[in-house]
């Protein structure tokens, strides 16, 4: 009789509920820790010589390409010039719209004249950009483009990779001579202002430069 009551008590006692959320959390935590250990091991595992040799960078090929809009180019140029000219008394701008426009001031018979010099951009075979002057906006003053470019070349603070030719009325952006702080170089591949498409190729520092 006593044994029967004990069996009845066991059968009638409530079963302990399984905490499914707890088990799910433990399983998820295990997966995260396991994948984290695997990923860390893969990162810390050194490459063998065969993989290293096959992964050598070809310096003659671009690492990646960048496609910019005119608005993005204007932001970049504005940032660069603000920093470059922060200690210069003479300020100027370069903006891109339907054409590239150099804006600034020059002296003419003792008067300070504001100007806007328009250019048509051309991508050279080596990735440099040639700006061909097409129009000078200074009102009705009969001032030739060559005069303004000559003034800019002698009076303005210009980067060493920017070359002016007043007789040809051109400005060349020698990107082949320009390097970013990390050693990367840029080459222009396409400038299509009407369609708002400005493309560059980015090159990593050469192996000889790194050594």
NORZIJO-V734745 format. One record per residue. PHI is phi as a letter, one per 30 degrees, with the letter a starting at -180 (999 if undefined). PSI is psi in radians with two decimals (NA if undefined). Layout:
BEGIN
phi=PHI psi=PSI
phi=PHI psi=PSI
END
This chain:
BEGIN
phi=999 psi=-0.74
phi=d psi=-0.72
phi=d psi=-0.63
phi=d psi=-0.71
phi=d psi=-0.66
phi=d psi=-0.72
phi=d psi=-0.70
phi=d psi=-0.64
phi=d psi=-0.67
phi=d psi=-0.72
phi=d psi=-0.52
phi=d psi=-0.24
phi=d psi=2.39
phi=d psi=2.44
phi=d psi=2.53
phi=d psi=2.18
phi=d psi=2.45
phi=d psi=2.23
phi=d psi=1.57
phi=d psi=-0.60
phi=d psi=-0.69
phi=d psi=-0.80
phi=d psi=-0.70
phi=d psi=-0.70
phi=d psi=-0.74
phi=d psi=-0.73
phi=d psi=-0.79
phi=d psi=-0.73
phi=d psi=-0.70
phi=d psi=-0.72
phi=d psi=-0.74
phi=d psi=-0.81
phi=d psi=-0.71
phi=d psi=-0.79
phi=d psi=-0.59
phi=d psi=-0.73
phi=d psi=-0.73
phi=d psi=-0.78
phi=d psi=-0.72
phi=d psi=-0.73
phi=d psi=-0.68
phi=d psi=-0.68
phi=d psi=-0.74
phi=d psi=-0.21
phi=d psi=2.12
phi=d psi=2.55
phi=d psi=2.54
phi=d psi=2.95
phi=d psi=-0.62
phi=d psi=-0.75
phi=d psi=-0.72
phi=d psi=-0.73
phi=d psi=-0.67
phi=d psi=-0.29
phi=c psi=0.16
phi=e psi=2.44
phi=d psi=2.33
phi=d psi=1.85
phi=d psi=-0.37
phi=d psi=-0.17
phi=c psi=2.47
phi=d psi=2.49
phi=d psi=-0.66
phi=a psi=2.96
phi=c psi=2.68
phi=b psi=2.24
phi=c psi=2.13
phi=b psi=2.72
phi=c psi=2.94
phi=d psi=-0.65
phi=d psi=-0.74
phi=d psi=-0.72
phi=d psi=-0.74
phi=d psi=-0.67
phi=d psi=-0.77
phi=d psi=-0.82
phi=d psi=-0.73
phi=d psi=-0.76
phi=d psi=-0.78
phi=d psi=-0.82
phi=d psi=-0.65
phi=e psi=-0.69
phi=d psi=-0.73
phi=d psi=-0.61
phi=c psi=0.24
phi=d psi=-0.48
phi=c psi=0.15
phi=c psi=2.43
phi=d psi=-0.51
phi=c psi=2.13
phi=c psi=2.66
phi=a psi=2.92
phi=b psi=2.75
phi=b psi=2.01
phi=b psi=2.71
phi=c psi=2.18
phi=b psi=-2.11
phi=d psi=-0.40
phi=b psi=3.01
phi=d psi=2.36
phi=b psi=2.13
phi=c psi=2.10
phi=c psi=2.41
phi=a psi=-2.75
phi=b psi=2.65
phi=b psi=2.81
phi=c psi=2.35
phi=b psi=1.90
phi=h psi=0.77
phi=i psi=-0.18
phi=c psi=2.54
phi=c psi=2.05
phi=c psi=2.28
phi=d psi=2.43
phi=b psi=2.82
phi=b psi=2.03
phi=c psi=2.06
phi=d psi=2.53
phi=b psi=2.61
phi=c psi=2.16
phi=d psi=2.54
phi=b psi=2.28
phi=d psi=2.16
phi=d psi=2.88
phi=d psi=-0.52
phi=d psi=0.10
phi=j psi=-0.06
phi=d psi=2.87
phi=c psi=2.16
phi=c psi=2.22
phi=c psi=2.02
phi=c psi=2.06
phi=d psi=2.36
phi=b psi=-0.49
phi=a psi=2.45
phi=c psi=2.12
phi=c psi=1.78
phi=b psi=0.43
phi=i psi=-2.41
phi=c psi=0.12
phi=d psi=2.33
phi=d psi=1.16
phi=c psi=2.19
phi=d psi=2.68
phi=e psi=-0.69
phi=d psi=-0.61
phi=d psi=-0.80
phi=d psi=-0.75
phi=d psi=-0.66
phi=d psi=-0.72
phi=d psi=-0.79
phi=d psi=-0.76
phi=d psi=-0.56
phi=c psi=-0.37
phi=c psi=-0.39
phi=c psi=2.60
phi=d psi=1.99
phi=b psi=2.56
phi=d psi=2.65
phi=d psi=-0.38
phi=c psi=0.13
phi=c psi=2.12
phi=c psi=2.23
phi=c psi=2.50
phi=b psi=1.72
phi=d psi=-0.57
phi=d psi=-0.65
phi=d psi=-0.13
phi=h psi=0.82
phi=b psi=2.72
phi=b psi=2.22
phi=c psi=2.17
phi=c psi=1.75
phi=d psi=1.38
phi=d psi=-0.40
phi=d psi=-0.31
phi=c psi=-0.01
phi=c psi=2.30
phi=b psi=2.47
phi=d psi=2.93
phi=d psi=-0.49
phi=d psi=0.10
phi=j psi=-0.14
phi=d psi=2.69
phi=b psi=2.70
phi=c psi=2.57
phi=b psi=2.26
phi=d psi=2.41
phi=c psi=-0.44
phi=a psi=2.34
phi=b psi=1.84
phi=b psi=1.51
phi=d psi=-0.73
phi=e psi=-0.59
phi=c psi=0.18
phi=h psi=0.84
phi=b psi=1.93
phi=b psi=2.01
phi=c psi=2.48
phi=b psi=2.63
phi=c psi=2.45
phi=c psi=2.26
phi=c psi=2.41
phi=d psi=2.77
phi=e psi=2.50
phi=d psi=2.75
phi=d psi=-0.62
phi=d psi=-0.52
phi=d psi=-0.61
phi=d psi=-0.65
phi=d psi=NA
END
